[in-house]
Amino acid sequence: MMTLYRDGVLGVLFTAALVGCGGGSGVGAGGRAEGKLGTAAYVVVNAGDLQRSDALLKGSGSVAFKDPIGVISSKKDYVLSFSLDDGGSLALVAHGDEHLQNGIEVTLSRAAGTLTATLSSGGKSAAPKVLGGVNAATAMTINVDVHNDESPAHILIWSGSDFAEDKALLNSEEDGATPGQGRATYWGLLLTKASVTAASVIEPNFFEK
């Protein structure tokens, strides 16, 4: 089971760090380490053994990005470029709070060349789904649509540039429903033996007909 790197620092201090100004690596207004991955500013939730630069997050630890998603009932696409050590994982937390709790977790795990996705919410998890056609032993770019305006949240995952519904490697309406919805407006990443070179939020790739 993946270790989730979180801590119990008072919420008022963490919130201050999230809204504080700052570019590059440094310390935020609440005394929390912060930095940027590309242009995406973040606050460190748990430093773990993370190596951090503007071009890379590497190791095990967690960060929450400082630009909230918007309203709780929104839908977004998360674009993640990363690689995993064998046995490593990267969890996207969407619609969580500033501690990366009470959200939806999409955990991407590597075993040899196989990439598996597990959807979790509220302490419950759907059955893992192997993402066919992805070589987990190489660098990957994965798109994750999270539609938190549906109950339960609708999640689709793609690898590549064809975002048709039938090209999704995982569609929670067909492959095992998400166990709930996220309850807040922050997003972030939980790394376990992972390297992340880019993470961004864009408009969703899929719209219900």
C-alpha positions as CSV (number, residue, x, y, z in Angstrom):
1,M,0.0,0.0,0.0
2,M,1.3,3.4,-0.9
3,T,2.3,5.7,1.9
4,L,0.6,9.1,1.7
5,Y,2.9,11.8,2.8
6,R,0.8,14.3,4.9
7,D,1.2,16.1,8.2
8,G,-0.9,17.8,10.8
9,V,0.3,21.4,10.9
10,L,-2.5,23.8,11.8
11,G,-4.7,24.7,8.9
12,V,-4.4,28.5,9.4
13,L,-0.6,28.3,8.9
14,F,-1.0,26.1,5.8
15,T,-3.6,28.4,4.3
16,A,-1.4,31.4,4.8
17,A,1.4,29.6,2.9
18,L,-1.0,28.7,0.1
19,V,-2.0,32.3,-0.5
20,G,1.4,33.8,0.2
21,C,3.5,35.2,-2.7
22,G,6.6,33.6,-3.9
23,G,8.5,32.4,-6.9
24,G,11.1,29.7,-7.1
25,S,12.1,27.6,-4.1
26,G,11.7,29.4,-0.7
27,V,9.7,29.6,2.4
28,G,6.1,30.9,2.3
29,A,4.3,33.3,4.7
30,G,3.3,30.4,6.9
31,G,6.8,29.0,7.2
32,R,6.2,26.2,4.7
33,A,8.6,25.4,1.9
34,E,7.3,26.4,-1.5
35,G,8.5,26.4,-5.1
36,K,7.5,26.1,-8.7
37,L,7.3,23.3,-11.2
38,G,7.5,25.1,-14.4
39,T,5.0,28.0,-13.9
40,A,2.9,26.0,-11.4
41,A,3.5,27.3,-7.8
42,Y,3.1,24.9,-5.0
43,V,3.5,24.5,-1.2
44,V,5.2,21.4,0.3
45,V,2.8,19.4,2.4
46,N,5.4,16.8,3.3
47,A,9.0,17.2,2.3
48,G,9.9,13.5,2.6
49,D,13.1,13.0,0.6
50,L,11.9,15.2,-2.3
51,Q,14.4,16.8,-4.6
52,R,12.9,20.0,-5.9
53,S,13.8,22.3,-8.8
54,D,11.8,24.4,-11.3
55,A,12.1,21.5,-13.7
56,L,11.6,18.4,-11.4
57,L,10.0,16.9,-8.3
58,K,11.8,13.6,-7.5
59,G,11.5,11.1,-4.7
60,S,8.8,10.7,-2.1
61,G,6.7,13.5,-0.6
62,S,3.7,15.7,-1.4
63,V,2.9,19.2,-2.7
64,A,-0.3,21.2,-3.0
65,F,-0.5,23.6,-5.9
66,K,-1.4,27.2,-5.0
67,D,-3.9,27.8,-7.8
68,P,-7.2,26.3,-6.6
69,I,-9.4,24.5,-9.1
70,G,-12.4,26.9,-8.7
71,V,-15.8,25.7,-7.5
72,I,-16.2,22.3,-5.9
73,S,-18.6,21.2,-8.7
74,S,-16.2,21.9,-11.5
75,K,-14.6,19.6,-14.1
76,K,-10.9,19.8,-15.1
77,D,-8.3,17.9,-17.0
78,Y,-4.9,17.3,-15.2
79,V,-1.9,16.8,-17.5
80,L,0.9,14.9,-15.7
81,S,4.4,14.2,-17.2
82,F,6.3,11.7,-15.0
83,S,8.3,8.5,-14.5
84,L,8.2,5.9,-11.8
85,D,10.7,3.7,-10.2
86,D,9.6,0.0,-10.2
87,G,7.2,-0.2,-7.3
88,G,6.7,3.6,-7.3
89,S,3.5,5.6,-7.6
90,L,2.1,9.0,-8.3
91,A,-1.3,10.0,-6.9
92,L,-3.2,13.0,-8.2
93,V,-5.4,14.5,-5.5
94,A,-8.2,16.6,-7.0
95,H,-10.9,18.6,-5.1
96,G,-9.1,18.1,-1.8
97,D,-8.4,20.6,1.0
98,E,-5.1,22.4,1.6
99,H,-3.7,19.3,3.3
100,L,-4.6,17.1,0.3
101,Q,-7.4,15.4,2.3
102,N,-11.1,14.9,1.6
103,G,-10.5,14.8,-2.2
104,I,-10.4,12.3,-5.0
105,E,-7.2,10.3,-5.5
106,V,-6.1,8.9,-8.8
107,T,-3.1,6.7,-8.0
108,L,-0.9,5.6,-10.9
109,S,1.3,2.7,-9.8
110,R,4.2,0.9,-11.6
111,A,5.0,-2.9,-11.5
112,A,7.7,-3.6,-14.0
113,G,6.3,-2.3,-17.3
114,T,2.7,-2.2,-16.2
115,L,0.8,0.9,-15.1
116,T,-2.2,0.5,-12.8
117,A,-4.8,3.2,-11.9
118,T,-6.8,3.1,-8.6
119,L,-9.5,5.6,-7.8
120,S,-10.1,6.5,-4.1
121,S,-12.3,8.8,-2.1
122,G,-13.5,9.0,1.5
123,G,-11.3,6.1,2.5
124,K,-12.7,3.7,-0.1
125,S,-11.1,2.5,-3.3
126,A,-12.4,1.1,-6.6
127,A,-10.8,-2.0,-8.0
128,P,-7.4,-1.3,-9.7
129,K,-7.4,-1.1,-13.5
130,V,-4.4,-1.9,-15.7
131,L,-3.9,0.9,-18.3
132,G,-3.2,-1.1,-21.4
133,G,-0.8,0.1,-24.0
134,V,1.3,2.2,-21.6
135,N,5.0,1.2,-20.9
136,A,5.4,2.2,-17.3
137,A,9.2,1.7,-17.5
138,T,9.5,4.8,-19.6
139,A,8.6,8.5,-19.1
140,M,4.8,9.0,-19.5
141,T,2.4,11.8,-20.1
142,I,-1.1,11.1,-18.8
143,N,-4.3,13.2,-19.0
144,V,-6.9,12.7,-16.2
145,D,-10.3,14.2,-16.5
146,V,-12.1,14.7,-13.1
147,H,-15.7,15.7,-13.4
148,N,-16.7,16.5,-9.8
149,D,-20.0,17.9,-11.0
150,E,-21.3,14.3,-11.2
151,S,-22.1,12.0,-8.3
152,P,-20.0,10.0,-8.0
153,A,-17.2,11.9,-9.8
154,H,-16.6,10.8,-13.4
155,I,-13.0,10.1,-14.2
156,L,-11.4,9.3,-17.5
157,I,-7.7,8.7,-18.2
158,W,-5.9,8.9,-21.6
159,S,-2.4,8.5,-22.9
160,G,-1.8,10.2,-26.2
161,S,-3.7,12.9,-28.1
162,D,-7.0,11.2,-29.0
163,F,-9.4,12.1,-26.2
164,A,-12.5,10.3,-27.6
165,E,-14.5,8.6,-24.9
166,D,-13.8,5.2,-26.4
167,K,-10.1,5.8,-26.4
168,A,-9.9,6.3,-22.6
169,L,-7.7,3.8,-20.9
170,L,-10.0,4.1,-17.9
171,N,-13.6,5.4,-17.7
172,S,-15.1,5.2,-14.2
173,E,-18.6,4.8,-15.6
174,E,-17.5,1.5,-17.2
175,D,-14.5,0.3,-15.2
176,G,-15.6,0.8,-11.6
177,A,-17.2,3.9,-10.2
178,T,-15.3,6.4,-8.2
179,P,-16.2,5.9,-4.5
180,G,-17.5,9.4,-4.1
181,Q,-16.8,13.1,-4.8
182,G,-14.1,15.6,-3.7
183,R,-15.2,18.1,-1.1
184,A,-12.8,21.1,-1.6
185,T,-11.0,23.1,-4.3
186,Y,-7.3,22.3,-4.1
187,W,-5.2,19.8,-6.0
188,G,-1.8,18.3,-5.6
189,L,0.5,15.3,-6.0
190,L,1.6,12.5,-3.7
191,L,4.9,11.0,-4.9
192,T,6.4,7.7,-3.9
193,K,9.6,6.9,-5.8
194,A,8.4,9.2,-8.6
195,S,9.8,11.9,-10.8
196,V,7.5,14.6,-12.1
197,T,8.6,17.1,-14.8
198,A,5.3,18.9,-15.4
199,A,1.8,19.2,-13.9
200,S,-1.0,21.5,-15.1
201,V,-4.7,21.9,-15.1
202,I,-6.7,22.7,-18.3
203,E,-10.3,22.5,-19.4
204,P,-11.7,18.9,-19.6
205,N,-11.2,16.9,-22.7
206,F,-14.6,15.1,-22.5
207,F,-18.1,16.6,-22.4
208,E,-21.2,14.6,-21.9
209,K,-23.5,14.5,-24.9
